[in-house]
Amino acid sequence: MDNINIKLETKRIIIFLVLTFTLTTGYCVGIIYPLLNNESATATMVTQLIVAVAMFFPAICVLLTRLITKEGFKNAWLRPHFKGNIKTYLLAYFGPGILTLLGALVYFLIFPSHFDPDYGYMQMTLEATGASTVNIPTPLSTLLIVQTVQALFLGPIMNFITCFGEEWGWRGYLLPKMSEKLPAIPMLFVNGVIWGLWHAPLTAIGHNFGVGYPGFPFTGIAAMCGFCIVFGIFLSYVTMKTKSCIPAVLGHGAMNSIGAIGMYFTVDGGNPFIGPAPTGIVGAIPFIIVTVLLLVFYFARKDQERRLEKWVCT
């Protein structure tokens, strides 16, 4: 890549990041934050929908950046490339769900006293929506099984559109461009931090980690960056293997659909910094193990091949 193209690609990365962070922060400050003082059930549902809209900004900013810089859409990482990549798609589709359930299992093995066979947090969640657990004809255990199966098999599809909004930006645009700038391993950590910081306006109002914890909201933002590094490496792997952002969209959708399952087995939802949710250090243990394996056996090898290629060229 010549110097002119290198500078142009750097410019595109900067424009994309500035647009994405500016629009997201402005949207949170101008639209989401004013709704926070209204605690009615209707307002809460509306706020959740409005928060979901923020997920579309990375994709919108990909469109804007490509138009502003006249990049076009020839290499948009949108083609699914199913041929030869079915195993990778299965990993993206089911991997996050299986790892999340394993993480919850590890958490309850370490903290068995935190397990609540009466599904206290699930009852509290249902009651918060106005439903009465007394009048529900189906046992909570059956509801939980149905919800888990639905999350595993349908969640990636049900969340496809909203997760596409993020993944076309982070994995379909930023990832391939940053991979030309940095070796794979440091690039993945930088991208993870960027992705985590993008969540900061939402983390600051309690999204994912709640409020009132020591160091609020900065410890929550730091924890989100850590989670985004770990999960981002998994999503980057399925993206780089297929040269498409579609598996990352499915993987992200799987996480969004099943991430809270383990919390239902607790009285109060557990601790988001510890578990059983995968945002916690214990709940994330299976993800961390997979991440280390990917770094050692895939991305480190990619870096080695890249260095060898440069050495041969010189």
Summary of the structure (lengths in Angstrom):
residues: 314
radius of gyration: 20.4
end to end distance: 14.3
largest distance: 73.9
contacts: 1014
relative contact order: 0.15
helix: 72%
strand: 1%
